Amino acid sequence: MKDCFWELNDNNVSLNNRKTLYEINHGPILVSRLDREGKLVQVNYNDPSTGIATQKILGKNLTHFCLELQNVNKCKYHLKRAFANAQKEVFQLNVGIHQYHISLLPEIKSSNKEIAFVLAIVYDMTKEQKVLDQLVFHNDKLSASQHSLEMVQKIAKLGYFEWDSSNGIMYCSDQQYKNFGYTPQETAPTVDLFARRIHPDDSAIIKTMLAQIQNAEYSESEFRVLKSDESVGWVYARLNAITNQQGCLTKVLGVTQDITKKKQEEYRITKTEKDLIFINYVNTCSNYLNRLLINDYPLEYTSKALSEFGLESHRVYCCFVIQLVDSMGNAGKTDPCEGDTAEIKQQVLIWLADKGHDKIWYIDNKIILLVSLADETISTKQYQLDFAHQLTQEIKKRFPALRTTIGISGSSSIPFNVKDVYEKANHAAIVASADSRPQIVHFDDIGLYEIAFQLIKDTNIVTLAASTIGRLVKYDQHREGNLLLTLKYILEGDSLKVVAKKLYIHPNTALWRKHRIEELLQMSLDKMETKVTLMLHLKIWELQHKTALEKKS
């Protein structure tokens, strides 16, 4: 790969040809972003050995490089196709004695689905191409030297085959078997044997290649293969046809190369770019949505603004507020092996987007997910709970360092009001995090918490609730008691026997605690009015502290 690279001088850029061949390196020599005019608007990576000075080529277009006119036209042709078709373009570029493999990958904006730039990934394939040419055009020499063939295969993972179409006889090298996931020479080579391993979605590529060699000197392309271990590999193939005097096809010579690692590297680069663009997009949209939630804009204005997110006022949505903390309950670092919690949360956002959820935001350390409920069969409360349970299980499986709590709003009204549906889901999420038992809470099930959320806006009521519950908290702290949890179980309607069983204490101890609570609060726990008041005070106190009452032995 390092035998040919860009050389810069004060006026232009030229290709520097070198005769020394190095070991094959499947990494790219140049990764850049191009606009519609072929201008390099960003250079993300270049091989240090190329001698590229990024600042000198940044902002330059294809004409700045000393390429032949036909090569410039070829680059412009494929660049234009990448923008027009929004599809990947792959082509080879011959520059002197060197050959480059170029992939153009359109970057589609999430907001308007338009293509702003194309990511260009350039590989130097000079050495590999020399091997291919040697195999295809000097087959007689290779057959005379088995040792040379084995060395070629070892270096470049190249497989070679000959297919005599007149009698159906095929010869294959050992590497040809390996490229398709077979054990060498274990099975007699046939066209059908290798065709079975072609990925079903790429079978048309093979048909096109076979059709092309009828009229062309050769045909080449890349396609996927299914290995015996069910993994997916990538193969580059080049076919040459040999015809008789009548022009009829008599033999096909073919070369294949395992390019799985190269494709994986290419995917990693594009996936990283795509994820970065997505996270930036989510952050921008989240800041915008946050303004809509905290300000009292007219509903008409909000509906118009939400249309930019693809939300329609006549649709019914359900909001899920997802809170993620590490398994130890901290918002900071997880175990060193697990990495930073914030980075993992970004991965959760990307994972949700990959699952097809495009209505995602990230506000106040919480993920907001809106799901459209298209018909009655999925708009029920049970469906919403099942959906949240499935999400929780999948997140736990993929991100074991995180603990997940989810609040569910229920179905939105028409016209859609994002502020109302978010508040419902957020209240349910707060209740889910304020109680150690439920991980998923539906707004319809928050009970007295709904009243507590309204009362918590009154500072006098909050002060009164803190004073009432605070007496029990203070007693428990100084006496190492458990009056607060005892009160919680009593208010839930448990008998003293059940309370004693839950706390692993004698019933007489439970009775003593009841009397002690009444004494401290100057209230009778036998009165319904007192119970309702204390239940509201307890809910307000829990919301203020956002913590669960933990059971103690």
C-alpha positions in Angstrom: 0.0 0.0 0.0 2.9 2.4 0.8 4.5 2.1 -2.6 2.5 5.0 -4.0 1.2 8.1 -2.3 0.5 11.8 -2.7 3.4 14.1 -3.0 3.0 17.9 -2.4 4.9 20.8 -3.7 4.2 24.6 -3.6 2.0 24.6 -6.7 0.3 21.3 -7.1 0.0 17.7 -6.1 1.4 14.8 -8.1 1.6 11.1 -7.8 5.0 9.7 -6.7 5.8 6.3 -8.1 8.1 4.0 -6.2 9.4 0.6 -7.2 9.7 -0.9 -3.7 6.9 -3.2 -2.8 5.9 -3.4 0.9 3.7 -5.8 2.8 0.0 -5.5 2.1 -1.8 -3.1 4.5 -5.6 -3.1 4.3 -5.9 0.3 6.0 -7.0 3.3 3.9 -4.3 5.8 2.9 -6.8 8.7 2.7 -10.3 9.4 4.2 -11.8 12.7 3.2 -15.2 14.4 2.7 -16.1 15.8 -0.7 -18.8 18.2 -1.8 -20.7 18.1 -5.1 -17.8 19.9 -6.9 -15.2 17.4 -5.7 -13.7 19.8 -3.2 -12.0 18.3 -0.1 -14.0 20.0 2.7 -12.5 17.8 5.4 -9.6 15.3 5.6 -10.3 12.9 8.5 -7.3 10.6 7.9 -4.2 10.2 5.8 -1.4 7.8 6.0 1.6 9.5 7.6 3.9 7.9 5.1 2.1 9.6 2.2 3.7 12.9 3.0 0.3 14.7 2.7 0.1 18.1 4.3 -3.6 18.3 5.1 -3.7 22.1 5.2 -2.4 22.2 1.6 -5.0 20.0 0.0 -8.0 21.1 2.2 -10.4 23.0 0.1 -8.8 21.8 -3.2 -10.8 20.0 -5.9 -9.9 17.1 -8.2 -8.3 19.4 -10.8 -5.6 20.3 -8.2 -4.2 16.7 -8.4 -2.1 16.0 -11.4 -4.3 13.3 -12.9 -4.9 12.5 -16.5 -8.1 13.9 -17.9 -9.8 10.5 -18.2 -9.1 9.8 -14.5 -10.5 13.2 -13.5 -13.6 12.5 -15.6 -14.0 9.1 -14.1 -13.8 10.5 -10.5 -16.4 13.2 -11.4 -18.7 10.6 -13.0 -18.8 8.4 -9.9 -19.0 11.4 -7.6 -22.0 12.6 -9.5 -23.6 9.2 -9.4 -23.1 9.0 -5.6 -24.9 12.3 -5.1 -27.7 11.5 -7.6 -28.5 7.9 -6.6 -27.6 8.2 -2.8 -25.8 4.9 -3.2 -22.3 3.7 -2.6 -19.9 4.0 -5.6 -16.9 1.7 -5.9 -14.3 2.0 -8.7 -10.6 1.5 -9.5 -8.3 4.3 -10.6 -5.2 3.5 -12.6 -2.5 6.2 -12.1 0.7 5.3 -13.9 1.8 1.9 -12.7 -0.3 2.2 -9.6 -4.0 1.3 -8.9 -6.3 2.7 -6.3 -9.5 1.3 -4.9 -11.9 4.1 -4.1 -15.2 4.0 -2.2 -17.6 6.9 -2.2 -20.2 6.8 0.5 -23.0 9.4 0.5 -23.8 11.0 3.9 -27.6 11.4 4.2 -28.8 14.1 6.7 -31.3 12.8 9.2 -33.3 16.1 9.0 -34.1 16.4 5.3 -32.7 13.2 3.8 -30.5 15.3 1.5 -26.9 14.4 0.7 -24.5 17.2 1.7 -21.2 15.4 1.3 -19.7 12.1 0.2 -17.1 10.3 2.3 -14.2 9.1 0.1 -12.0 6.2 1.3 -8.9 5.5 -0.8 -6.9 2.3 -0.7 -3.6 1.6 -2.5 -4.2 -1.8 -4.2 -1.1 -1.7 -6.4 0.5 -4.9 -5.1 -2.7 -6.8 -5.0 -3.5 -5.8 -8.6 0.0 -6.9 -9.8 -0.8 -10.3 -8.3 -4.2 -10.4 -10.0 -2.7 -9.5 -13.3 -0.1 -12.2 -12.9 -2.7 -14.8 -12.1 -5.1 -13.8 -14.9 -2.8 -13.0 -17.8 0.1 -15.3 -16.9 -1.7 -18.4 -15.9 0.8 -20.7 -17.6 3.7 -19.4 -15.5 1.7 -19.8 -12.3 0.8 -23.3 -13.1 4.4 -24.1 -13.6 5.3 -22.8 -10.2 3.2 -24.1 -7.4 5.4 -22.5 -4.8 4.8 -19.0 -6.3 1.1 -19.6 -6.3 1.1 -20.6 -2.6 3.1 -17.5 -1.7 0.7 -15.3 -3.6 -2.3 -16.8 -1.8 -0.6 -16.4 1.6 0.2 -12.7 1.0 -3.0 -11.5 -0.6 -5.6 -14.2 0.4 -6.1 -14.8 -3.3 -8.0 -17.8 -4.7 -7.8 -18.9 -8.3 -10.2 -21.1 -10.4 -10.7 -22.3 -13.9 -14.0 -23.4 -15.2 -14.3 -25.3 -18.5 -17.9 -24.6 -19.5 -17.8 -27.2 -22.3 -17.5 -30.2 -20.0 -18.3 -28.5 -16.6 -14.9 -29.3 -15.1 -13.6 -26.9 -12.5 -10.2 -26.5 -10.9 -9.8 -24.5 -7.7 -6.9 -23.5 -5.5 -6.9 -24.1 -1.8 -7.5 -20.4 -1.1 -10.5 -20.4 -3.3 -12.2 -22.8 -1.0 -11.2 -20.7 2.1 -12.5 -17.5 0.6 -16.0 -19.1 0.5 -15.7 -20.8 3.9 -14.9 -24.3 2.8 -12.2 -26.7 3.9 -9.7 -26.9 0.9 -10.2 -29.9 -1.4 -12.8 -31.5 1.0 -15.4 -31.4 -1.7 -15.1 -31.6 -5.5 -15.3 -28.0 -6.9 -18.5 -27.2 -8.9 -20.2 -23.9 -9.9 -23.1 -24.8 -7.7 -20.9 -25.5 -4.6 -19.6 -21.9 -4.6 -23.0 -20.4 -5.8 -24.6 -21.8 -2.6 -22.4 -19.5 -0.5 -23.3 -16.3 -2.3 -25.5 -14.0 -0.2 -29.0 -14.1 -1.6 -29.1 -10.3 -1.9 -25.9 -10.3 -4.0 -26.8 -13.2 -6.4 -27.7 -10.6 -9.1 -24.1 -9.3 -9.0 -22.8 -12.7 -10.1 -25.4 -12.9 -13.0 -24.3 -9.4 -14.1 -20.6 -10.4 -14.1 -21.2 -13.5 -16.2 -23.2 -11.5 -18.6 -20.5 -8.8 -18.9 -17.7 -11.2 -19.8 -19.6 -12.3 -22.9 -18.8 -9.0 -24.5 -16.0 -7.5 -22.4 -12.4 -8.4 -21.7 -13.1 -8.9 -18.0 -15.6 -8.2 -15.2 -15.0 -7.4 -11.5 -17.1 -6.7 -8.5 -17.5 -7.2 -4.7 -20.1 -9.4 -3.1 -21.0 -11.1 0.2 -20.6 -14.7 1.1 -22.2 -16.8 3.8 -19.6 -18.8 5.7 -20.2 -22.2 7.4 -20.2 -20.5 10.9 -23.1 -18.3 9.7 -20.8 -15.2 9.6 -20.8 -12.9 6.5 -17.6 -12.3 4.6 -16.8 -10.2 1.6 -15.1 -11.3 -1.6 -13.6 -9.4 -4.5 -13.8 -11.3 -7.8 -12.4 -10.8 -11.2 -13.5 -13.0 -14.2 -11.9 -13.4 -17.6 -13.5 -15.2 -20.5 -11.8 -17.3 -23.1 -13.7 -17.9 -26.3 -13.1 -20.0 -29.4 -12.8 -18.7 -33.0 -16.5 -18.6 -33.3 -16.7 -16.3 -30.3 -18.3 -18.9 -28.0 -17.4 -19.0 -24.4 -15.2 -22.1 -23.6 -13.5 -21.2 -20.3 -13.7 -18.8 -17.5 -10.6 -17.8 -15.5 -11.4 -16.3 -12.1 -9.6 -14.7 -9.2 -11.2 -14.1 -5.8 -9.8 -12.2 -2.8 -11.1 -12.2 0.8 -11.6 -8.5 1.6 -13.6 -9.0 4.7 -11.2 -7.0 6.9 -11.0 -4.2 4.5 -14.8 -4.0 4.4 -15.0 -4.2 8.2 -12.6 -1.3 8.4 -14.6 0.7 5.8 -17.8 0.0 7.8 -16.2 1.0 11.0 -15.1 4.3 9.5 -18.5 5.1 8.0 -20.4 3.9 11.1 -18.3 6.1 13.4 -19.0 9.1 11.0 -22.7 8.3 10.9 -22.9 7.9 14.7 -21.1 11.2 15.3 -23.5 13.0 12.9 -26.5 11.4 14.7 -25.4 12.3 18.2 -24.8 15.9 17.1 -28.2 15.9 15.5 -29.9 14.5 18.7 -28.1 17.2 20.8 -29.3 20.0 18.5 -32.9 18.7 18.4 -32.9 18.1 22.2 -31.9 21.7 22.9 -34.7 22.8 20.6 -37.3 20.5 22.2 -36.2 21.5 25.7 -37.2 25.1 24.9 -40.6 23.9 23.7 -41.1 22.0 27.0 -40.0 24.7 29.5 -41.7 27.7 27.7 -45.5 28.2 27.4 -45.7 28.6 23.6 -49.1 28.5 21.9 -50.2 25.0 20.9 -50.3 26.1 17.2 -46.7 27.3 17.4 -45.5 24.1 19.1 -47.3 21.9 16.6 -45.6 23.7 13.7 -42.2 23.5 15.4 -42.7 19.7 16.1 -43.4 19.1 12.4 -39.7 19.7 11.9 -39.1 16.5 13.9 -41.6 14.6 11.7 -44.3 14.7 14.3 -47.9 15.1 13.1 -50.6 16.7 15.2 -53.3 14.3 14.0 -51.3 11.2 15.1 -51.5 9.6 18.5 -48.1 9.1 20.3 -47.0 7.4 23.5 -44.0 8.9 25.3 -41.4 6.8 27.1 -38.9 8.6 29.4 -35.9 6.3 29.9 -33.5 6.9 32.8 -30.2 5.1 32.8 -27.8 4.9 35.7 -24.9 2.5 36.3 -25.8 -0.7 38.2 -24.4 0.9 41.4 -26.8 3.7 41.2 -24.2 6.4 40.3 -24.5 8.9 37.5 -20.8 9.1 36.9 -18.3 6.4 36.1 -19.1 2.7 36.0 -16.6 -0.1 36.6 -13.4 0.9 34.7 -13.9 -2.1 32.4 -17.3 -0.8 31.4 -16.2 2.7 30.3 -17.8 6.0 30.9 -21.6 6.0 31.6 -22.2 9.0 29.4 -20.5 7.2 26.4 -22.6 4.1 27.1 -25.8 6.2 27.1 -24.8 7.6 23.7 -24.4 4.0 22.5 -28.0 3.3 23.8 -29.2 6.3 21.7 -27.4 4.9 18.6 -28.8 1.4 19.3 -32.4 2.8 19.5 -31.9 4.6 16.2 -30.5 1.5 14.6 -33.7 -0.3 15.8 -35.7 2.2 13.7 -36.8 4.7 16.4 -36.3 8.1 14.8 -38.2 10.2 17.4 -35.5 10.3 20.1 -34.2 13.1 22.3 -31.9 13.4 25.3 -32.9 15.9 27.9 -31.8 16.2 31.6 -29.9 13.0 31.5 -33.0 11.2 30.2 -33.8 9.6 26.9 -37.2 10.7 25.5 -38.7 8.3 23.0 -42.0 8.9 21.1 -43.7 5.9 19.5 -46.6 6.4 17.1 -49.6 4.2 17.9 -50.9 3.5 14.5 -53.9 1.3 15.4 -56.0 0.1 18.3 -54.2 -3.2 18.7 -51.0 -1.5 19.8 -52.4 1.6 21.5 -53.4 -0.3 24.7 -51.8 0.1 28.0 -50.7 -3.5 28.1 -48.9 -3.1 24.8 -47.1 0.0 26.1 -46.0 -2.0 29.2 -44.9 -5.0 27.1 -42.9 -2.6 24.8 -41.2 -1.0 27.9 -40.4 -4.5 29.4 -38.8 -5.6 26.1 -36.7 -2.5 25.9 -35.6 -3.0 29.5 -34.5 -6.6 28.9 -32.7 -5.7 25.6 -30.8 -2.8 27.3 -29.9 -5.0 30.2 -28.6 -7.7 27.8 -26.6 -5.3 25.6 -25.5 -2.8 28.4 -25.2 -4.8 31.6 -23.6 -1.9 33.4 -26.8 0.1 33.3 -29.9 0.0 35.4 -33.0 1.1 33.5 -36.2 2.7 34.7 -39.0 3.8 32.3 -42.0 6.1 32.7 -44.9 5.7 30.3 -47.3 8.5 29.4 -50.1 6.5 27.8 -51.7 7.6 24.6 -51.6 11.3 23.7 -54.7 13.3 22.9 -55.5 14.8 19.5 -54.2 17.4 18.6 -50.9 16.1 19.9 -49.5 18.0 22.9 -45.8 17.1 23.5 -45.5 19.1 26.8 -48.5 17.2 28.3 -47.4 13.8 27.2 -43.8 14.4 28.3 -44.8 15.5 31.8 -47.0 12.4 32.2 -44.1 10.1 31.2 -41.6 12.1 33.3 -43.8 11.9 36.4 -44.1 8.2 35.9 -40.3 7.9 35.5 -39.7 9.9 38.7 -42.1 7.5 40.5 -40.2 4.5 39.0 -36.9 5.8 40.3 -38.3 6.9 43.7 -39.3 3.3 44.5 -36.8 0.5 44.5 -39.3 -2.1 43.3 -40.9 -1.0 40.0 -38.6 -0.4 37.1 -41.5 0.5 34.8 -44.4 2.7 35.8 -47.4 3.8 33.7 -48.9 7.2 34.3 -52.3 5.6 34.9 -50.8 3.7 37.9 -49.0 6.5 39.8 -52.1 6.9 42.1 -51.6 9.5 44.8 -48.3 10.6 43.3 -50.4 12.4 40.7 -51.9 14.6 43.4 -48.4 14.9 45.1 -47.0 16.3 41.9 -49.6 19.1 42.0 -49.1 19.7 45.8 -45.3 19.8 45.5 -45.6 23.2 43.7 -46.9 24.7 47.0 -43.9 25.5 49.2 -46.1 25.5 52.4 -47.3 22.0 51.8 -43.8 20.8 51.0 -42.5 22.3 54.2 -45.3 20.7 56.2 -44.6 17.3 54.6 -40.9 17.6 55.3 -41.6 18.5 58.9 -44.0 15.5 59.4 -41.9 12.8 57.7 -38.7 14.5 59.0 -39.5 13.6 62.6 -39.5 9.9 61.8 -36.3 10.3 59.7 -34.6 12.1 62.5 -35.7 9.4 65.0 -34.5 6.6 62.7 -31.1 8.3 62.3 -30.5 8.8 66.0 -32.0 5.5 67.3 -31.1 3.4 64.3 -34.7 2.6 64.1 -37.1 1.8 61.2 -40.2 3.8 61.9 -40.5 5.3 58.4 -40.6 2.0 56.6 -43.0 0.7 59.2 -45.3 3.6 58.5 -45.0 3.0 54.8 -46.2 -0.6 55.1 -49.1 0.4 57.5 -50.2 3.1 55.0 -50.2 0.5 52.2 -53.0 -1.3 54.1 -50.9 -4.1 55.6 -52.0 -5.5 59.0 -49.5 -5.4 61.8 -48.9 -9.2 61.3 -48.0 -8.6 57.7 -45.9 -5.6 58.6 -44.0 -7.7 61.2 -43.5 -10.5 58.6 -42.1 -8.1 56.0 -39.7 -6.5 58.6 -38.8 -9.8 60.2 -39.9 -8.6 63.6 -42.3 -9.8 66.3 -45.9 -8.5 66.0 -45.6 -6.9 69.4 -42.6 -4.9 68.1 -44.7 -3.8 65.2 -47.5 -2.7 67.6 -44.9 -0.8 69.7 -43.6 1.0 66.6 -47.2 2.0 65.6 -47.7 3.6 69.0 -44.3 5.3 68.8 -45.2 6.8 65.4 -48.5 8.1 66.7 -46.7 9.6 69.7 -44.1 11.4 67.5 -46.6 12.7 65.0 -49.5 13.3 67.4 -51.8 11.5 65.1 -53.9 8.4 65.2 -53.1 5.8 62.5 -56.6 4.3 62.9 -58.2 7.3 61.2 -58.7 7.3 57.5 -58.2 11.0 57.2 -54.8 10.8 59.0 -53.7 7.9 56.7 -54.6 9.9 53.6 -52.7 13.0 54.9 -49.7 10.9 55.8 -49.7 9.1 52.5 -49.6 12.4 50.6 -46.8 13.7 52.9 -44.9 10.5 52.3 -45.3 10.7 48.5 -44.2 14.4 48.5 -41.2 13.5 50.7 -40.2 10.7 48.3 -40.5 12.9 45.3 -38.3 15.5 47.0 -35.6 13.0 47.8 -36.1 10.9 44.7 -35.0 7.8 46.6 -36.6 4.6 47.7 -37.3 3.4 51.2 -35.1 0.4 51.6 -36.0 -2.6 53.7 -33.9 -3.3 56.7 -33.7 -6.4 58.7 
